[in-house]
Amino acid sequence: MAFTLHTPTHSGPLNGSSPFTATPARRQVALVPGSCPHIESEFTPILRRRLLVACGISLFVFGLFLISNFLSPSPLPSFVFIQTLHATVVAILVLLTALLASPVQIPFCRLRKLELLTFGLLGLLFLVSQYEFIATGEVLRLAATGREPDLIRLGTLTFTQRWFCIIVVYGTFIPNTWKRAAAVTGTMAGMLILYTLYQAIFNPLVGRYLWVCLGDELILLSIAILVAVFGSYKILQLHERAFEAQKLGQYSLKEKLGSGGMGDVYLGEHILLRRPCAIKVIRPDRAGDPKNLQRFEREVRVMATLTHANTVEIFDYGHTEDGTFYYVMEYLPGLNLQDLVDQSGPLAPERSVALLRQVASALREAHAIGFIHRDIKPSNIISCERGRIFDVAKLLDFGLVKGFGQSKDLIGATQDGAITGSPAYMSPEQGIGKPLDARSDVYSLGAVAYFLLTGQMPFIRDNPMQVILAHVHDEVVAPTALCPGIPDDVERIVLRCLEKEPGNRFQSVDELETAFADCRLEQSWTQNRARLWWEDHAARQTEIPVSQNENLRETVQLA
């Protein structure tokens, strides 16, 4: 809601009076026209949805307790009155839930009245029940008449309500993902349920009375978990929206492009230059081990040293006050090769070769400096348009980069023996934790070539470990067996890249790029063909999907 503060200013006396005796001008606060209706229009659907959820949950809970009370009626005189009031409240909740779920338009002011009606009824039921039980002395009659089951049920509910409060407070106050909130609160509730079961089975004094209490506990604790999980989810959602609305240094965040285990990627804009960019961020609460943050910063430093046109360009990086680390890279509207093949099927050999040569050229620079990528895969390569040049390949995500040779100490390398990467495109030596060199990237690029030409990964197995073992031991099916029409020389290049022994592969990406350049292709992948493909693709899509998610699909890390 926006307010405008109007403070009249005068250079001379007010109404002709002396400036020393004039009555101070009255401040006028004017509400910007349309603010309240705007807020109400935004708030109305939210209020209606929340009321529907509240009525639905209340109906479920009170309905279960109503049925439970009918199945095990109390001998107390007030039971019939309380049960009748209880049934009336349930009936009204049914009507309110049906009304809120219907397509009937309900003005904001009436929703506020329904809100008061809903929670007023629940409060009335609790208040009357409490009055009948305490003020009329029924709690004393329970003790005097020896109604042990009712007393134990009352005591159990009292302690269950304390657990209810702990669970709800945890979910509301502790920042969490909904999955973690569900796990923690579920564990809390499970402890109480197991304790009650233990007492019901092994306690000869009160065990036989606790079976009835178990149902009450399950209902209350289930509601507590639902409230805690929903609260955690909404708080996290609001936190993320607030983060998206804030500024990172000289950049403003527009929308989220992708999300993964450690970080998120946003479409951003430089505040002064109005230049679109992609901003990758990682928050401390999602980093976990501090080594993850080190890896993230290492990625930035490595990528900043690379200047090749086919490597994503880094503009800036920094930290926010809450410890969030971010870096800014060029925004690449286009498709990563995974999405490209998923949407269009295997690529033409000439197109595959054109893209692969660009990636090999980008790796040439990294290898010359002493860096190996270790996570080359289709989703880490984007095909995009830059400066009216189409099908420009951009290599992304140097998060698993490792030094070899002279550059080994320049990067905080992954612990020796650790298996890190994406199993579907991992070299055999990487899969078994052996020392790596540039030929490992040659293998991975060959696996990407296999995928582009056939639409399939080199090895498809039931789980990641079986895929890794297949790369180590199994022979790959020839690409032409899956997709006839692939030129023989292109197939020979791919199969040589996928040799198990590094010595049998191309010894550098220079050799690989030269081999691709010498391929005898029936057609060439020209700029005109690339332009026509992208124009046709854009015509078939409402917008070109943005795939620059920095491969935030999580990579498998096996220690």
ChimeraX attribute file (.defattr): number of C-alpha atoms within 10 A of each C-alpha:
attribute: neighborCount
match mode: 1-to-1
recipient: residues
	/A:1	10
	/A:2	10
	/A:3	11
	/A:4	10
	/A:5	11
	/A:6	11
	/A:7	11
	/A:8	9
	/A:9	8
	/A:10	9
	/A:11	6
	/A:12	10
	/A:13	12
	/A:14	15
	/A:15	9
	/A:16	8
	/A:17	11
	/A:18	11
	/A:19	14
	/A:20	8
	/A:21	9
	/A:22	12
	/A:23	11
	/A:24	9
	/A:25	11
	/A:26	9
	/A:27	10
	/A:28	11
	/A:29	11
	/A:30	11
	/A:31	13
	/A:32	12
	/A:33	10
	/A:34	10
	/A:35	13
	/A:36	13
	/A:37	12
	/A:38	11
	/A:39	11
	/A:40	15
	/A:41	13
	/A:42	11
	/A:43	12
	/A:44	16
	/A:45	15
	/A:46	12
	/A:47	16
	/A:48	20
	/A:49	13
	/A:50	13
	/A:51	22
	/A:52	20
	/A:53	15
	/A:54	17
	/A:55	24
	/A:56	18
	/A:57	17
	/A:58	21
	/A:59	20
	/A:60	17
	/A:61	17
	/A:62	18
	/A:63	19
	/A:64	14
	/A:65	17
	/A:66	16
	/A:67	12
	/A:68	14
	/A:69	14
	/A:70	10
	/A:71	9
	/A:72	9
	/A:73	12
	/A:74	13
	/A:75	11
	/A:76	12
	/A:77	10
	/A:78	14
	/A:79	16
	/A:80	13
	/A:81	13
	/A:82	17
	/A:83	18
	/A:84	12
	/A:85	17
	/A:86	21
	/A:87	16
	/A:88	14
	/A:89	20
	/A:90	22
	/A:91	14
	/A:92	16
	/A:93	26
	/A:94	17
	/A:95	12
	/A:96	21
	/A:97	20
	/A:98	14
	/A:99	14
	/A:100	21
	/A:101	15
	/A:102	10
	/A:103	8
	/A:104	8
	/A:105	8
	/A:106	15
	/A:107	13
	/A:108	17
	/A:109	11
	/A:110	10
	/A:111	17
	/A:112	15
	/A:113	10
	/A:114	17
	/A:115	19
	/A:116	12
	/A:117	15
	/A:118	19
	/A:119	15
	/A:120	12
	/A:121	18
	/A:122	17
	/A:123	12
	/A:124	13
	/A:125	18
	/A:126	13
	/A:127	12
	/A:128	15
	/A:129	19
	/A:130	12
	/A:131	13
	/A:132	17
	/A:133	19
	/A:134	12
	/A:135	11
	/A:136	12
	/A:137	11
	/A:138	16
	/A:139	17
	/A:140	12
	/A:141	13
	/A:142	17
	/A:143	12
	/A:144	10
	/A:145	8
	/A:146	11
	/A:147	14
	/A:148	14
	/A:149	16
	/A:150	18
	/A:151	15
	/A:152	16
	/A:153	18
	/A:154	14
	/A:155	12
	/A:156	17
	/A:157	18
	/A:158	12
	/A:159	12
	/A:160	21
	/A:161	15
	/A:162	10
	/A:163	20
	/A:164	24
	/A:165	14
	/A:166	16
	/A:167	25
	/A:168	22
	/A:169	15
	/A:170	19
	/A:171	29
	/A:172	20
	/A:173	12
	/A:174	14
	/A:175	17
	/A:176	21
	/A:177	16
	/A:178	19
	/A:179	11
	/A:180	14
	/A:181	25
	/A:182	19
	/A:183	12
	/A:184	19
	/A:185	25
	/A:186	18
	/A:187	12
	/A:188	17
	/A:189	22
	/A:190	14
	/A:191	12
	/A:192	18
	/A:193	18
	/A:194	12
	/A:195	11
	/A:196	20
	/A:197	16
	/A:198	13
	/A:199	18
	/A:200	20
	/A:201	13
	/A:202	12
	/A:203	13
	/A:204	9
	/A:205	9
	/A:206	15
	/A:207	15
	/A:208	14
	/A:209	17
	/A:210	20
	/A:211	16
	/A:212	16
	/A:213	20
	/A:214	19
	/A:215	15
	/A:216	19
	/A:217	23
	/A:218	16
	/A:219	15
	/A:220	17
	/A:221	26
	/A:222	17
	/A:223	19
	/A:224	24
	/A:225	24
	/A:226	19
	/A:227	19
	/A:228	28
	/A:229	28
	/A:230	18
	/A:231	23
	/A:232	26
	/A:233	20
	/A:234	15
	/A:235	20
	/A:236	17
	/A:237	13
	/A:238	12
	/A:239	13
	/A:240	13
	/A:241	13
	/A:242	10
	/A:243	12
	/A:244	18
	/A:245	13
	/A:246	13
	/A:247	16
	/A:248	25
	/A:249	14
	/A:250	11
	/A:251	21
	/A:252	21
	/A:253	22
	/A:254	18
	/A:255	14
	/A:256	18
	/A:257	19
	/A:258	19
	/A:259	18
	/A:260	16
	/A:261	12
	/A:262	18
	/A:263	21
	/A:264	19
	/A:265	25
	/A:266	23
	/A:267	23
	/A:268	27
	/A:269	21
	/A:270	17
	/A:271	15
	/A:272	8
	/A:273	9
	/A:274	11
	/A:275	12
	/A:276	19
	/A:277	22
	/A:278	27
	/A:279	30
	/A:280	25
	/A:281	22
	/A:282	22
	/A:283	18
	/A:284	17
	/A:285	12
	/A:286	15
	/A:287	17
	/A:288	11
	/A:289	10
	/A:290	9
	/A:291	12
	/A:292	16
	/A:293	19
	/A:294	14
	/A:295	19
	/A:296	22
	/A:297	18
	/A:298	21
	/A:299	19
	/A:300	22
	/A:301	16
	/A:302	20
	/A:303	21
	/A:304	17
	/A:305	13
	/A:306	18
	/A:307	14
	/A:308	17
	/A:309	14
	/A:310	22
	/A:311	25
	/A:312	24
	/A:313	20
	/A:314	21
	/A:315	14
	/A:316	16
	/A:317	19
	/A:318	14
	/A:319	15
	/A:320	12
	/A:321	7
	/A:322	8
	/A:323	12
	/A:324	17
	/A:325	20
	/A:326	23
	/A:327	21
	/A:328	25
	/A:329	20
	/A:330	18
	/A:331	19
	/A:332	21
	/A:333	17
	/A:334	24
	/A:335	23
	/A:336	29
	/A:337	24
	/A:338	20
	/A:339	17
	/A:340	19
	/A:341	19
	/A:342	13
	/A:343	10
	/A:344	10
	/A:345	16
	/A:346	18
	/A:347	18
	/A:348	16
	/A:349	22
	/A:350	22
	/A:351	18
	/A:352	21
	/A:353	23
	/A:354	20
	/A:355	22
	/A:356	22
	/A:357	20
	/A:358	21
	/A:359	23
	/A:360	24
	/A:361	18
	/A:362	22
	/A:363	27
	/A:364	20
	/A:365	17
	/A:366	23
	/A:367	21
	/A:368	11
	/A:369	17
	/A:370	18
	/A:371	25
	/A:372	25
	/A:373	23
	/A:374	26
	/A:375	27
	/A:376	28
	/A:377	27
	/A:378	23
	/A:379	24
	/A:380	21
	/A:381	29
	/A:382	32
	/A:383	21
	/A:384	20
	/A:385	18
	/A:386	13
	/A:387	6
	/A:388	10
	/A:389	12
	/A:390	20
	/A:391	25
	/A:392	22
	/A:393	27
	/A:394	22
	/A:395	27
	/A:396	24
	/A:397	22
	/A:398	25
	/A:399	21
	/A:400	19
	/A:401	22
	/A:402	24
	/A:403	24
	/A:404	20
	/A:405	11
	/A:406	10
	/A:407	14
	/A:408	13
	/A:409	11
	/A:410	15
	/A:411	18
	/A:412	14
	/A:413	15
	/A:414	15
	/A:415	10
	/A:416	10
	/A:417	14
	/A:418	15
	/A:419	21
	/A:420	20
	/A:421	23
	/A:422	21
	/A:423	27
	/A:424	21
	/A:425	29
	/A:426	27
	/A:427	33
	/A:428	24
	/A:429	21
	/A:430	23
	/A:431	24
	/A:432	16
	/A:433	17
	/A:434	13
	/A:435	11
	/A:436	17
	/A:437	23
	/A:438	24
	/A:439	23
	/A:440	27
	/A:441	27
	/A:442	29
	/A:443	28
	/A:444	26
	/A:445	28
	/A:446	27
	/A:447	26
	/A:448	27
	/A:449	29
	/A:450	27
	/A:451	24
	/A:452	27
	/A:453	29
	/A:454	23
	/A:455	20
	/A:456	19
	/A:457	17
	/A:458	23
	/A:459	19
	/A:460	12
	/A:461	12
	/A:462	7
	/A:463	9
	/A:464	15
	/A:465	15
	/A:466	14
	/A:467	22
	/A:468	25
	/A:469	16
	/A:470	20
	/A:471	26
	/A:472	19
	/A:473	10
	/A:474	12
	/A:475	14
	/A:476	15
	/A:477	12
	/A:478	16
	/A:479	25
	/A:480	14
	/A:481	10
	/A:482	13
	/A:483	13
	/A:484	11
	/A:485	12
	/A:486	18
	/A:487	16
	/A:488	13
	/A:489	15
	/A:490	24
	/A:491	18
	/A:492	14
	/A:493	18
	/A:494	24
	/A:495	22
	/A:496	19
	/A:497	28
	/A:498	28
	/A:499	20
	/A:500	19
	/A:501	15
	/A:502	21
	/A:503	9
	/A:504	12
	/A:505	22
	/A:506	21
	/A:507	16
	/A:508	18
	/A:509	23
	/A:510	15
	/A:511	14
	/A:512	23
	/A:513	20
	/A:514	12
	/A:515	16
	/A:516	22
	/A:517	13
	/A:518	10
	/A:519	15
	/A:520	13
	/A:521	17
	/A:522	9
	/A:523	10
	/A:524	13
	/A:525	18
	/A:526	13
	/A:527	13
	/A:528	10
	/A:529	14
	/A:530	17
	/A:531	16
	/A:532	12
	/A:533	14
	/A:534	17
	/A:535	13
	/A:536	11
	/A:537	14
	/A:538	13
	/A:539	11
	/A:540	10
	/A:541	10
	/A:542	8
	/A:543	10
	/A:544	15
	/A:545	13
	/A:546	18
	/A:547	24
	/A:548	25
	/A:549	26
	/A:550	26
	/A:551	22
	/A:552	20
	/A:553	12
	/A:554	13
	/A:555	15
	/A:556	13
	/A:557	11
	/A:558	13
	/A:559	10
